[in-house]
Amino acid sequence: MINHKNLTVEDITNILNSDFPVSLLFKYRYKFQYYLNTENGASCSQDSYTINFLDCPDNPHLDCFNERLNIIHSLRKIITNSNLSEEVIFFLHGSYATGSITKFSDIDLGVIILSDQVSNSMLLKLRKVVRMLLSYIYSIDVLMHHGIQVFIKQNLDGFDQSMLPIEALKNSVLLYGPNSIKVTPDDMFSANEAKRKLIMQCEAVISFRDNKINHSLYKMKCLISVVLLIPVLLLEANDNEFLYKGTAINRARKLYSGRISFKAIDLASELRNDWFIPEKVRLVRNLITSINPIIPCIQNAQRISGVMAYLPKAQAKEFISEAKNYAYSVRSICNG
């Protein structure tokens, strides 16, 4: 007899991405066949979109095109060499798909699980592929702090655009799997989720401590990323507008600059454009991963190596102060 239980997207994300997911200690002892939790995939009456993934990255005229193309080929090779037979789609989105990359840019990957249920063996195979993908992209961006986004088929009907706007999906590059999917967004659910995330991100910025360790490049990159996400979530939560990050920031500035200061956004943008990672950070990261290849420590390697370099104290303190002021102002709008 097979035991059944619900498995949420958060559970799967933890299993696939984390160095030491708690799930590994318990769930993999048994041969469960998991039904995917579909609570957030309620059917809605909005228009549906057929997303045709790109085969090649956009904007081939940009200087970074060959760099992006090489990364895409490497990612595809990792997946195809794994002999993955599961019903999934891997795709690249964000700046490496569109071409608007800087030295700060992350390599943003997503995976969509197309089956109705997932077995232990499927999760283990997917985890192996995801860990190889993370090892590769972390070696390129040694301060990257997040994993791969996980979606399930059931959530494509009632799609949460606070996770990824439809416009971003339309400009994503296919790495593996079927080249098209049908998506029906739920703007009301997306706005509610955006508000929940917005409040959570504001609280995270407000509670961010101004100390030496938090001036490290790893910690500052985390903070900069959160600060730049806040106006995007604000626009989604308050105005039901789901746009690219850059477009959303400009739109939020136009709508809210009379009510809140955008100095934190300006400082974050300056830091992002001037971003520089000393070679010693990369060397420490590579050393950690090379001397300990058995224990899965790729995320901890990012954290440890990221504290080998720091922003100048005055610059870090100014940004943290402005970020907190900005978060307080946005939170007051949410609560108002």
Backbone as numpy.savetxt, mean C-alpha at the origin, in Angstrom:
# Nx Ny Nz CAx CAy CAz Cx Cy Cz
-14.02 -34.84 7.99 -14.87 -33.64 7.99 -13.99 -32.39 7.99
-14.32 -31.45 7.12 -13.53 -30.22 7.02 -14.11 -29.15 7.94
-13.28 -28.58 8.76 -13.71 -27.47 9.61 -13.70 -26.19 8.79
-14.72 -25.36 8.97 -14.82 -24.11 8.23 -14.80 -22.93 9.18
-14.25 -21.84 8.70 -14.31 -20.59 9.45 -14.13 -19.44 8.47
-14.57 -18.26 8.86 -14.39 -17.10 8.01 -12.95 -16.64 8.05
-12.48 -16.16 6.92 -11.13 -15.62 6.82 -11.27 -14.25 6.17
-10.89 -13.20 6.89 -11.06 -11.85 6.38 -9.89 -11.45 5.48
-10.09 -10.35 4.76 -9.00 -9.81 3.94 -7.82 -9.44 4.82
-8.10 -8.93 6.01 -7.02 -8.57 6.94 -6.22 -9.81 7.35
-6.92 -10.93 7.57 -6.23 -12.19 7.90 -5.28 -12.59 6.77
-5.80 -12.54 5.55 -4.99 -12.96 4.41 -3.80 -12.02 4.21
-4.04 -10.73 4.37 -2.96 -9.75 4.24 -1.86 -10.03 5.25
-2.25 -10.34 6.47 -1.28 -10.67 7.52 -0.50 -11.93 7.18
-1.20 -12.95 6.71 -0.55 -14.22 6.39 0.45 -14.05 5.25
0.08 -13.30 4.23 0.92 -13.18 3.04 2.11 -12.25 3.25
1.93 -11.18 4.03 2.95 -10.13 4.10 3.87 -10.21 5.30
3.35 -10.60 6.45 4.10 -10.42 7.70 5.26 -11.39 7.84
6.33 -10.91 8.49 7.47 -11.78 8.79 7.05 -12.97 9.64
6.29 -12.69 10.69 5.85 -13.73 11.61 4.36 -13.59 11.87
3.50 -13.95 10.91 2.06 -13.84 11.15 1.60 -14.80 12.23
0.79 -14.31 13.14 0.26 -15.16 14.20 -0.48 -16.35 13.60
-1.11 -16.12 12.45 -1.89 -17.18 11.80 -1.07 -18.43 11.55
0.22 -18.26 11.27 1.06 -19.42 10.98 1.17 -20.36 12.18
1.07 -19.81 13.37 1.26 -20.61 14.57 0.08 -21.53 14.83
-1.07 -21.19 14.30 -2.27 -21.94 14.64 -2.98 -22.54 13.43
-3.32 -21.69 12.47 -4.21 -22.14 11.40 -3.57 -23.17 10.50
-2.26 -23.09 10.31 -1.63 -24.01 9.38 -1.40 -25.39 9.97
-1.73 -25.60 11.23 -1.63 -26.94 11.81 -2.75 -27.83 11.30
-3.77 -27.22 10.76 -4.95 -27.97 10.35 -5.18 -27.79 8.85
-5.84 -28.76 8.27 -6.14 -28.68 6.84 -7.51 -28.05 6.64
-7.61 -26.78 7.00 -8.88 -26.08 6.84 -9.08 -25.68 5.37
-10.33 -25.59 4.99 -10.70 -24.96 3.73 -11.47 -23.70 4.14
-10.89 -22.54 3.93 -11.48 -21.31 4.45 -12.48 -20.71 3.48
-13.63 -20.33 4.00 -14.54 -19.51 3.22 -14.15 -18.05 3.43
-14.14 -17.30 2.37 -13.77 -15.90 2.49 -14.92 -15.10 3.08
-14.58 -14.22 3.99 -15.56 -13.35 4.61 -16.00 -12.30 3.60
-17.30 -12.19 3.36 -17.81 -11.28 2.33 -18.64 -10.14 2.90
-18.45 -9.83 4.19 -19.27 -8.79 4.81 -19.15 -7.44 4.11
-17.95 -7.11 3.62 -17.72 -5.81 3.00 -17.98 -5.83 1.50
-18.51 -6.92 1.00 -18.74 -7.01 -0.44 -20.21 -6.98 -0.79
-20.99 -6.20 -0.07 -22.43 -6.12 -0.32 -22.69 -5.57 -1.72
-23.65 -6.18 -2.40 -23.99 -5.73 -3.74 -24.58 -4.34 -3.70
-24.28 -3.53 -4.72 -24.80 -2.17 -4.76 -25.31 -1.89 -6.16
-26.02 -0.76 -6.31 -26.69 -0.46 -7.56 -25.92 0.51 -8.43
-24.66 0.82 -8.10 -23.87 1.74 -8.90 -23.42 1.08 -10.20
-22.96 1.91 -11.11 -22.48 1.41 -12.40 -21.25 0.54 -12.20
-21.13 -0.46 -13.05 -19.96 -1.33 -13.02 -18.93 -0.86 -14.05
-17.67 -1.23 -13.80 -16.59 -0.88 -14.71 -15.84 -2.16 -15.07
-15.50 -2.29 -16.34 -14.61 -3.36 -16.75 -13.19 -2.81 -16.76
-12.36 -3.35 -15.90 -10.98 -2.90 -15.79 -10.11 -3.77 -16.69
-9.53 -3.16 -17.71 -8.59 -3.86 -18.58 -7.18 -3.45 -18.19
-6.49 -4.37 -17.55 -5.13 -4.05 -17.09 -4.20 -3.79 -18.27
-3.26 -2.89 -18.06 -2.28 -2.58 -19.09 -1.24 -3.68 -19.17
-0.77 -3.94 -20.38 0.31 -4.91 -20.55 1.67 -4.25 -20.38
1.71 -2.95 -20.64 2.96 -2.19 -20.60 2.72 -0.93 -19.78
3.70 -0.44 -19.02 3.49 0.77 -18.22 3.18 1.98 -19.08
2.45 2.91 -18.52 2.03 4.12 -19.23 3.19 5.11 -19.38
3.00 6.07 -20.26 3.95 7.17 -20.49 5.35 6.68 -20.88
5.47 5.99 -22.02 6.77 5.46 -22.44 7.80 6.53 -22.81
7.35 7.78 -22.97 8.27 8.86 -23.34 9.11 9.34 -22.16
8.74 8.96 -20.94 9.47 9.43 -19.76 10.82 8.73 -19.63
11.78 9.45 -19.03 13.14 8.91 -18.88 13.18 7.63 -18.05
12.22 7.48 -17.14 12.22 6.33 -16.23 11.56 5.09 -16.84
11.15 5.17 -18.11 10.37 4.07 -18.70 11.13 2.74 -18.67
12.39 2.73 -19.09 13.16 1.49 -19.13 13.36 0.91 -17.73
13.58 1.80 -16.74 13.70 1.33 -15.36 12.43 0.64 -14.91
11.30 1.26 -15.20 10.01 0.67 -14.81 9.75 -0.63 -15.55
10.10 -0.67 -16.83 9.89 -1.87 -17.62 10.73 -3.04 -17.11
11.96 -2.76 -16.72 12.83 -3.81 -16.18 12.29 -4.37 -14.88
11.75 -3.49 -14.03 11.16 -3.94 -12.77 9.94 -4.82 -13.03
9.12 -4.42 -13.98 7.93 -5.20 -14.33 8.33 -6.58 -14.84
9.33 -6.63 -15.70 9.80 -7.93 -16.21 10.31 -8.80 -15.07
11.03 -8.22 -14.12 11.55 -8.99 -12.99 10.42 -9.51 -12.11
9.41 -8.69 -11.87 8.27 -9.11 -11.06 7.51 -10.25 -11.74
7.30 -10.12 -13.04 6.62 -11.17 -13.79 7.40 -12.48 -13.76
8.71 -12.37 -13.86 9.55 -13.56 -13.85 9.46 -14.29 -12.52
9.44 -13.53 -11.41 9.32 -14.14 -10.08 8.02 -14.94 -9.99
6.93 -14.37 -10.48 5.63 -15.03 -10.37 5.55 -16.24 -11.29
5.96 -16.09 -12.55 5.85 -17.21 -13.50 6.78 -18.36 -13.12
7.93 -18.06 -12.56 8.87 -19.12 -12.16 8.38 -19.89 -10.93
7.38 -19.35 -10.24 6.86 -20.02 -9.05 5.85 -21.11 -9.39
5.50 -21.21 -10.69 4.52 -22.22 -11.14 3.20 -22.09 -10.40
2.78 -20.87 -10.23 1.52 -20.60 -9.52 0.34 -20.98 -10.40
-0.53 -21.83 -9.90 -1.70 -22.25 -10.68 -2.99 -21.71 -10.09
-2.89 -21.00 -8.99 -4.08 -20.50 -8.30 -4.78 -19.41 -9.10
-6.06 -19.21 -8.83 -6.86 -18.19 -9.50 -6.61 -16.83 -8.84
-5.62 -16.14 -9.30 -5.27 -14.84 -8.73 -4.83 -13.89 -9.84
-4.87 -12.61 -9.52 -4.32 -11.57 -10.39 -3.29 -10.79 -9.57
-2.09 -10.65 -10.10 -1.10 -9.75 -9.53 -0.99 -8.55 -10.45
-0.94 -7.34 -9.87 -0.83 -6.15 -10.70 0.01 -5.08 -10.00
0.56 -4.19 -10.81 1.35 -3.05 -10.34 0.52 -1.80 -10.51
0.45 -0.96 -9.46 -0.28 0.30 -9.57 0.56 1.42 -8.99
0.03 2.63 -9.02 0.76 3.76 -8.45 1.78 4.34 -9.41
2.78 5.00 -8.85 3.72 5.79 -9.64 4.56 4.95 -10.60
4.87 3.70 -10.24 5.66 2.87 -11.14 4.84 2.38 -12.33
3.52 2.44 -12.23 2.66 2.13 -13.37 2.46 3.35 -14.26
2.33 4.53 -13.64 2.04 5.74 -14.40 3.28 6.50 -14.84
4.39 6.33 -14.11 5.63 7.00 -14.49 5.99 8.20 -13.66
5.16 8.57 -12.68 5.42 9.76 -11.86 6.29 9.40 -10.65
7.43 8.74 -10.90 8.24 8.24 -9.80 9.29 9.26 -9.37
9.62 9.20 -8.09 10.73 9.96 -7.52 11.57 8.96 -6.71
12.64 9.43 -6.09 13.44 8.55 -5.24 12.67 8.11 -3.99
11.57 8.78 -3.70 10.73 8.45 -2.55 9.72 7.35 -2.88
9.44 7.15 -4.16 8.32 6.31 -4.59 8.46 4.85 -4.16
7.32 4.28 -3.75 7.23 2.85 -3.45 6.84 2.09 -4.71
7.11 0.79 -4.71 6.61 -0.10 -5.75 5.35 -0.74 -5.21
4.21 -0.32 -5.72 2.91 -0.72 -5.17 2.34 -1.90 -5.94
2.16 -3.01 -5.24 1.61 -4.22 -5.85 0.28 -4.59 -5.19
-0.58 -5.22 -5.98 -1.84 -5.74 -5.46 -2.06 -7.16 -5.94
-2.79 -7.93 -5.17 -3.18 -9.29 -5.57 -4.68 -9.43 -5.34
-5.37 -9.98 -6.33 -6.81 -10.24 -6.22 -7.00 -11.76 -6.23
-7.62 -12.28 -5.18 -7.91 -13.72 -5.09 -9.28 -13.94 -5.72
-9.33 -14.73 -6.79 -10.54 -14.88 -7.58 -11.39 -16.08 -7.18
-10.85 -16.96 -6.35 -11.61 -18.14 -5.93 -12.55 -17.81 -4.78
-13.57 -18.64 -4.58 -14.54 -18.41 -3.51 -14.04 -18.85 -2.15
-13.10 -19.77 -2.13 -12.53 -20.24 -0.88 -11.05 -20.50 -1.06
-10.33 -20.47 0.02 -8.89 -20.67 -0.06 -8.47 -21.77 0.91
-7.57 -22.61 0.45 -7.09 -23.71 1.27 -5.74 -23.34 1.89
-5.31 -24.17 2.82 -3.98 -23.99 3.40 -2.90 -23.96 2.33
-2.96 -24.93 1.42 -1.92 -25.05 0.40 -1.89 -23.82 -0.50
-3.07 -23.27 -0.79 -3.12 -22.07 -1.62 -2.48 -20.89 -0.92
-2.80 -20.72 0.37 -2.22 -19.62 1.13 -0.71 -19.74 1.24
-0.23 -20.96 1.44 1.21 -21.17 1.54 1.92 -20.87 0.23
1.30 -21.26 -0.89 1.89 -20.97 -2.20 1.90 -19.46 -2.46
0.79 -18.81 -2.15 0.71 -17.37 -2.35 1.70 -16.64 -1.45
1.81 -17.09 -0.20 2.76 -16.46 0.72 4.19 -16.57 0.19
4.53 -17.73 -0.36 5.88 -17.91 -0.89 6.15 -16.92 -2.02
5.16 -16.75 -2.92 5.32 -15.81 -4.03 5.42 -14.38 -3.52
4.52 -14.01 -2.60 4.51 -12.65 -2.06 5.82 -12.33 -1.37
6.36 -13.30 -0.61 7.62 -13.04 0.09 8.78 -12.84 -0.88
8.76 -13.57 -2.01 9.80 -13.36 -3.02 9.64 -12.00 -3.68
8.40 -11.59 -3.94 8.15 -10.27 -4.52 8.59 -9.17 -3.57
8.27 -9.33 -2.27 8.67 -8.32 -1.29 10.19 -8.25 -1.16
10.84 -9.40 -1.16 12.31 -9.39 -1.09 12.91 -8.59 -2.24
12.33 -8.74 -3.41 12.84 -8.02 -4.59 12.57 -6.52 -4.48
11.33 -6.13 -4.20 11.02 -4.69 -4.20 11.63 -3.98 -2.99
11.80 -4.71 -1.87 12.49 -4.11 -0.72 13.97 -3.89 -1.03
14.54 -4.72 -1.89 15.95 -4.53 -2.25 16.13 -3.28 -3.11
15.05 -2.85 -3.78 15.08 -1.63 -4.59 14.80 -0.41 -3.71
13.75 -0.51 -2.91 13.41 0.57 -1.98 13.64 0.06 -0.56
14.80 0.35 -0.02 15.20 -0.23 1.27 14.47 0.39 2.45
13.64 1.41 2.21 12.87 2.02 3.28 11.36 1.79 3.11
10.99 1.00 2.13 9.56 0.72 1.92 8.99 0.06 3.16
7.81 0.51 3.60 7.28 0.10 4.90 5.96 -0.66 4.83
5.47 -0.94 3.64 4.20 -1.67 3.55 4.36 -2.89 2.66
3.37 -3.76 2.69 3.40 -4.97 1.90 2.55 -4.85 0.66
2.01 -5.99 0.23 1.18 -6.05 -0.98 -0.29 -5.97 -0.58
-1.05 -5.14 -1.30 -2.49 -5.02 -1.03 -3.21 -6.28 -1.46
-4.16 -6.71 -0.65 -4.91 -7.94 -0.94 -6.38 -7.59 -1.17
-6.95 -8.14 -2.23 -8.37 -8.00 -2.55 -8.93 -9.40 -2.78
-10.23 -9.55 -2.57 -10.89 -10.82 -2.87 -12.02 -10.57 -3.87
-12.38 -11.62 -4.59 -13.37 -11.49 -5.66 -14.69 -10.92 -5.16
-15.11 -11.36 -3.97 -16.40 -10.93 -3.46 -16.45 -9.42 -3.23
-15.33 -8.81 -2.94 -15.31 -7.37 -2.67 -15.24 -6.52 -3.92
-15.17 -7.14 -5.10 -15.22 -6.38 -6.34 -16.62 -5.86 -6.61
-17.62 -6.50 -6.02 -19.00 -6.02 -6.08 -19.28 -5.30 -4.77
-19.30 -3.98 -4.82 -19.32 -3.17 -3.61 -17.91 -2.76 -3.26
-17.13 -2.43 -4.28 -15.69 -2.19 -4.14 -15.41 -0.95 -3.30
-14.44 -1.09 -2.41 -14.04 -0.01 -1.50 -12.95 0.84 -2.17
-13.33 2.02 -2.66 -12.37 2.87 -3.35 -11.41 3.59 -2.40
-11.66 3.50 -1.10 -10.68 4.06 -0.17 -9.42 3.19 -0.12
-9.53 1.94 -0.58 -8.36 1.08 -0.69 -7.57 1.40 -1.95
-8.30 1.58 -3.05 -7.67 1.88 -4.32 -8.75 2.44 -5.26
-8.62 3.70 -5.69 -9.63 4.27 -6.58 -9.71 3.54 -7.92
-10.89 3.55 -8.51 -11.08 2.93 -9.81 -10.09 3.49 -10.83
-9.83 4.81 -10.76 -8.90 5.43 -11.71 -7.50 4.82 -11.60
-7.09 4.46 -10.39 -5.79 3.83 -10.22 -5.79 2.41 -10.78
-6.90 1.69 -10.60 -7.01 0.35 -11.16 -6.93 0.38 -12.68
-7.58 1.38 -13.29 -7.60 1.48 -14.75 -6.20 1.65 -15.33
-5.29 2.22 -14.56 -3.95 2.48 -15.04 -2.92 1.52 -14.45
-3.40 0.37 -13.97 -2.51 -0.63 -13.39 -1.97 -1.56 -14.47
-0.81 -2.12 -14.20 -0.14 -3.01 -15.15 -0.28 -4.45 -14.67
-0.72 -5.32 -15.58 -0.90 -6.74 -15.24 0.45 -7.43 -15.11
0.61 -8.18 -14.02 1.81 -9.00 -13.83 1.52 -10.48 -14.02
0.29 -10.89 -13.67 -0.07 -12.31 -13.76 -1.58 -12.44 -13.67
-2.16 -13.36 -14.46 -3.57 -13.66 -14.35 -4.41 -13.07 -15.47
-5.74 -13.19 -15.36 -6.64 -12.63 -16.37 -6.41 -11.13 -16.54
-6.58 -10.64 -17.78 -6.25 -9.23 -18.03 -7.41 -8.27 -17.83
-8.56 -8.78 -17.36 -9.68 -7.87 -17.10 -10.53 -8.39 -15.95
-11.14 -7.47 -15.24 -12.08 -7.79 -14.17 -13.24 -6.80 -14.21
-14.35 -7.18 -13.63 -15.50 -6.30 -13.51 -15.60 -5.80 -12.07
-15.70 -4.50 -11.90 -15.72 -3.89 -10.57 -16.93 -2.98 -10.45
-17.65 -3.11 -9.34 -18.78 -2.23 -9.04 -18.49 -1.49 -7.74
-18.14 -0.22 -7.79 -17.80 0.50 -6.56 -19.03 0.83 -5.73
-18.84 0.94 -4.45 -19.87 1.38 -3.51 -19.36 2.65 -2.86
-19.79 3.81 -3.37 -19.24 5.08 -2.92 -19.60 5.40 -1.46
-20.79 4.98 -1.02 -21.19 5.24 0.36 -20.30 4.45 1.32
-20.13 3.17 1.02 -19.25 2.35 1.85 -17.82 2.87 1.79
-17.37 3.25 0.60 -16.01 3.77 0.43 -15.80 5.03 1.25
-16.79 5.93 1.24 -16.67 7.18 2.01 -16.63 6.90 3.51
-17.45 5.96 3.97 -17.44 5.61 5.39 -16.11 4.99 5.80
-15.56 4.13 4.95 -14.26 3.54 5.23 -13.17 4.60 5.20
-13.28 5.54 4.26 -12.30 6.62 4.18 -12.31 7.46 5.46
-13.51 7.73 5.98 -13.60 8.52 7.21 -12.98 7.76 8.39
-13.26 6.47 8.46 -12.68 5.66 9.54 -11.15 5.68 9.46
-10.62 5.50 8.26 -9.16 5.51 8.07 -8.59 6.89 8.32
-9.32 7.93 7.91 -8.85 9.30 8.09 -8.67 9.63 9.56
-9.65 9.30 10.38 -9.55 9.55 11.81 -8.38 8.76 12.41
-8.23 7.53 11.98 -7.15 6.69 12.48 -5.79 7.27 12.10
-5.65 7.75 10.86 -4.38 8.31 10.42 -4.08 9.64 11.12
-5.11 10.45 11.35 -4.92 11.70 12.09 -4.44 11.41 13.51
-5.04 10.41 14.14 -4.62 10.05 15.50 -3.18 9.55 15.52
-2.80 8.82 14.47 -1.43 8.31 14.39 -0.43 9.47 14.29
-0.76 10.49 13.51 0.13 11.64 13.36 0.19 12.44 14.67
-0.96 12.64 15.29 -1.01 13.41 16.53 -0.19 12.74 17.63
-0.20 11.41 17.66 0.52 10.66 18.70 1.99 10.39 18.34
2.42 10.81 17.14 3.79 10.59 16.70 4.75 11.39 17.58
5.73 10.72 18.16 6.62 11.38 19.11 7.81 12.04 18.41
8.14 13.22 18.89 9.27 13.97 18.35 10.52 13.58 19.13
11.17 12.50 18.68 12.40 12.05 19.35 13.41 11.59 18.30
14.59 11.25 18.77 15.69 10.92 17.86 15.35 9.77 16.93
14.81 8.68 17.46 14.54 7.50 16.63 13.51 7.81 15.55
12.57 8.71 15.87 11.53 9.06 14.90 12.01 10.06 13.86
13.24 10.55 14.01 13.85 11.39 12.98 14.57 10.53 11.94
14.60 9.22 12.14 15.27 8.33 11.19 14.52 8.35 9.86
15.22 7.98 8.80 14.61 8.01 7.48 13.43 7.06 7.37
13.54 5.90 8.02 12.44 4.94 7.96 11.18 5.52 8.61
11.33 6.05 9.81 10.18 6.60 10.52 9.62 7.84 9.82
10.53 8.66 9.29 10.07 9.87 8.61 9.35 9.53 7.31
9.82 8.49 6.62 9.12 8.10 5.40 7.70 7.63 5.72
7.56 6.89 6.81 6.22 6.46 7.25 5.33 7.67 7.52
5.86 8.66 8.23 5.09 9.85 8.58 4.73 10.66 7.34
5.69 10.86 6.46 5.43 11.62 5.23 4.32 10.95 4.42
4.39 9.64 4.31 3.38 8.89 3.54 1.99 9.06 4.14
1.90 9.02 5.46 0.61 9.18 6.13 0.08 10.60 5.92
0.94 11.59 6.08 0.52 12.99 5.92 0.00 13.24 4.51
0.66 12.68 3.50 0.22 12.87 2.11 -1.05 12.09 1.80
-1.36 11.09 2.61 -2.60 10.33 2.42 -3.80 11.03 3.03
-3.58 11.86 4.04 -4.68 12.51 4.76 -5.59 13.34 3.85
-5.07 14.24 2.99 -5.98 14.99 2.13 -6.73 14.12 1.13
-6.13 13.00 0.73 -6.81 12.07 -0.17 -8.03 11.47 0.54
-7.84 11.01 1.78 -8.93 10.44 2.56 -9.98 11.49 2.91
-9.54 12.71 3.15 -10.48 13.80 3.47 -11.42 14.04 2.29
-10.87 14.07 1.10 -11.68 14.28 -0.10 -12.64 13.11 -0.32
-12.20 11.90 -0.04 -13.05 10.73 -0.20 -14.16 10.71 0.84
-13.81 11.02 2.08 -14.77 10.94 3.18 -15.82 12.04 3.13
-15.39 13.27 2.82 -16.30 14.41 2.88 -16.96 14.75 1.55
-16.30 14.42 0.45 -16.78 14.89 -0.85 -17.04 13.77 -1.85
-16.87 12.53 -1.43 -17.11 11.38 -2.31 -16.35 11.49 -3.63
-15.13 12.01 -3.56 -14.28 12.11 -4.74 -13.10 11.17 -4.56
-12.95 10.25 -5.51 -11.93 9.21 -5.41 -10.96 9.38 -6.57
-9.84 10.03 -6.27 -8.90 10.46 -7.30 -7.49 9.95 -7.03
-6.62 10.10 -8.03 -5.20 9.86 -7.83 -4.68 10.76 -6.71
-3.62 10.30 -6.04 -3.10 11.04 -4.90 -2.76 12.49 -5.26
-1.98 12.70 -6.31 -1.57 14.05 -6.68 -2.76 14.93 -7.03
-3.68 14.39 -7.81 -4.90 15.14 -8.18 -5.75 15.41 -6.95
-5.85 14.43 -6.07 -6.67 14.58 -4.86 -6.09 15.65 -3.93
-4.76 15.69 -3.79 -4.14 16.69 -2.93 -4.43 18.10 -3.45
-4.29 18.30 -4.75 -4.58 19.61 -5.35 -6.05 19.98 -5.19
-6.92 19.01 -5.35 -8.36 19.24 -5.20 -8.70 19.57 -3.75
-8.13 18.85 -2.80 -8.37 19.13 -1.39 -7.86 20.51 -1.01
-6.72 20.88 -1.55 -6.17 22.22 -1.27 -7.15 23.30 -1.75
-7.72 23.10 -2.92 -8.66 24.08 -3.47 -9.92 24.19 -2.61
-10.38 23.05 -2.09 -11.63 23.04 -1.32 -11.45 23.47 0.13
-10.26 23.20 0.72 -10.12 23.35 2.17 -9.04 24.33 2.61
-8.34 24.96 1.67 -7.24 25.85 2.07 -7.71 27.04 2.89
-8.97 27.40 2.78 -9.50 28.50 3.60 -9.78 28.09 5.03
-9.78 26.78 5.31 -10.12 26.28 6.64 -8.92 25.68 7.37
-7.97 25.15 6.61 -6.78 24.54 7.22 -5.53 24.91 6.45
-4.42 24.91 7.15 -3.13 25.19 6.51 -2.59 23.94 5.84
-2.02 24.12 4.66 -1.43 23.01 3.93 0.10 23.05 3.98
0.65 23.73 5.00 2.10 23.80 5.10 2.72 22.43 5.29
2.06 21.56 6.05 2.57 20.20 6.26 2.66 19.45 4.93
1.68 19.65 4.06 1.69 19.02 2.74 2.83 19.57 1.90
3.05 20.87 1.98 4.16 21.49 1.24 5.50 20.95 1.71
5.67 20.84 3.03 6.92 20.31 3.58 7.11 18.85 3.20
6.03 18.07 3.25 6.10 16.66 2.88 6.49 16.51 1.41
5.93 17.36 0.57 6.24 17.32 -0.86 7.71 17.67 -1.10
8.21 18.67 -0.37 9.63 19.05 -0.50 10.54 17.90 -0.07
10.21 17.28 1.06 11.02 16.15 1.54 10.98 15.01 0.53
9.83 14.76 -0.02 9.67 13.69 -1.00 10.51 13.95 -2.24
10.50 15.18 -2.72 11.23 15.52 -3.94 12.75 15.51 -3.73
13.19 15.82 -2.49 14.62 15.89 -2.19 15.14 14.62 -1.52
14.36 13.56 -1.56 14.66 12.34 -0.81 15.99 11.73 -1.23
16.77 11.34 -0.23 18.08 10.73 -0.50 18.35 9.66 0.54
18.75 8.48 0.08 19.06 7.37 0.98 20.56 7.09 0.92
21.30 7.29 2.01 22.74 7.00 2.00 23.01 5.53 1.71
24.13 5.26 1.10 24.47 3.91 0.70 24.59 2.97 1.91
24.97 3.51 3.07 25.13 2.66 4.25 23.82 2.00 4.67
22.70 2.67 4.38 21.40 2.08 4.71 21.19 0.81 3.89
21.49 0.90 2.60 21.35 -0.26 1.72 22.31 -1.38 2.12
23.52 -1.02 2.49 24.52 -2.02 2.89 24.09 -2.77 4.14
23.57 -2.04 5.13 23.10 -2.68 6.37 21.92 -3.60 6.08
21.01 -3.13 5.25 19.84 -3.94 4.90 20.27 -5.23 4.22
21.17 -5.14 3.27 21.63 -6.33 2.54 22.41 -7.27 3.46
23.15 -6.70 4.40 23.90 -7.53 5.35 22.95 -8.33 6.22
21.91 -7.69 6.74 20.95 -8.38 7.61 20.28 -9.53 6.88
19.84 -9.29 5.66 19.13 -10.33 4.91 20.07 -11.46 4.46
21.36 -11.15 4.25 22.28 -12.17 3.76 22.77 -13.10 4.87
22.93 -12.57 6.09 23.45 -13.41 7.17 22.35 -14.20 7.87
21.10 -13.87 7.57 20.00 -14.56 8.22 18.95 -14.95 7.17
19.31 -15.83 6.22 18.38 -16.15 5.13 17.26 -17.10 5.53
17.38 -17.76 6.68 16.38 -18.76 7.05 15.18 -18.12 7.73
15.44 -17.31 8.76 14.34 -16.63 9.46 13.82 -15.51 8.57
12.50 -15.44 8.34 11.94 -14.43 7.44 11.93 -13.04 8.08
12.99 -12.29 7.87 13.14 -11.02 8.57 13.22 -9.83 7.62
12.58 -9.93 6.44 12.76 -8.87 5.45 12.16 -7.54 5.90
11.06 -7.58 6.65 10.48 -6.32 7.12 11.31 -5.72 8.25
11.79 -6.56 9.14 12.65 -6.05 10.21 13.95 -5.49 9.66
14.43 -6.06 8.57 15.64 -5.54 7.93 15.41 -4.11 7.46
14.21 -3.85 6.95 13.87 -2.49 6.52 13.90 -1.53 7.71
13.28 -1.96 8.80 13.19 -1.10 9.99 14.56 -0.82 10.59
15.38 -1.88 10.70 16.69 -1.73 11.34 17.61 -0.86 10.49
17.68 -1.15 9.19 18.56 -0.37 8.32 18.09 1.08 8.19
16.78 1.28 8.33 16.22 2.62 8.19 16.57 3.57 9.31
17.08 3.06 10.42 17.48 3.94 11.53 18.98 4.22 11.50
19.62 3.87 10.38 21.05 4.15 10.23 21.30 5.57 9.71
20.22 6.26 9.30 20.35 7.62 8.77 19.17 8.46 9.24
19.37 9.76 9.37 18.37 10.64 9.96 18.22 11.92 9.14
17.03 12.51 9.24 16.85 13.86 8.72 17.53 14.84 9.67
17.96 16.00 9.17 18.48 17.02 10.08 17.43 17.35 11.15
17.90 17.54 12.38 17.00 17.69 13.52 15.99 18.81 13.33
16.45 19.99 12.90 15.55 21.13 12.75 14.48 20.85 11.69
14.89 20.22 10.62 13.96 19.90 9.53 12.92 18.89 9.99
13.36 17.88 10.71 12.44 16.86 11.21 11.45 17.45 12.21
11.94 18.28 13.12 11.08 18.85 14.17 10.04 19.79 13.54
10.43 20.57 12.54 9.48 21.46 11.89 8.37 20.66 11.21
8.77 19.60 10.51 7.77 18.81 9.80 6.82 18.11 10.77
7.37 17.52 11.83 6.51 16.84 12.81 5.51 17.82 13.42
5.96 19.01 13.76 5.09 20.03 14.35 3.97 20.41 13.39
4.31 20.67 12.13 3.30 21.05 11.15 2.36 19.89 10.84
2.90 18.68 10.84 2.06 17.50 10.59 1.02 17.33 11.68
1.41 17.55 12.92 0.47 17.45 14.04 -0.61 18.53 13.93
-0.22 19.75 13.61 -1.20 20.83 13.44 -2.20 20.50 12.34
-1.68 19.96 11.26 -2.53 19.59 10.13 -3.51 18.49 10.53
-3.02 17.49 11.24 -3.87 16.38 11.67 -4.96 16.87 12.63
-4.62 17.76 13.54 -5.62 18.33 14.45 -6.71 19.05 13.67
-6.31 19.82 12.66 -7.26 20.60 11.87 -8.20 19.69 11.07
-7.65 18.67 10.44 -8.45 17.75 9.66 -9.38 16.95 10.56
-8.90 16.55 11.71 -9.75 15.81 12.65 -10.93 16.65 13.10
-10.72 17.94 13.29 -11.82 18.82 13.70 -12.89 18.92 12.61
-12.46 18.88 11.35 -13.41 18.88 10.24 -14.22 17.59 10.26
-13.55 16.47 10.49 -14.25 15.17 10.54 -15.26 15.13 11.68
-14.87 15.66 12.82 -15.76 15.61 14.00 -16.83 16.69 13.96
-16.63 17.68 13.08 -17.60 18.77 12.98 -18.78 18.40 12.14
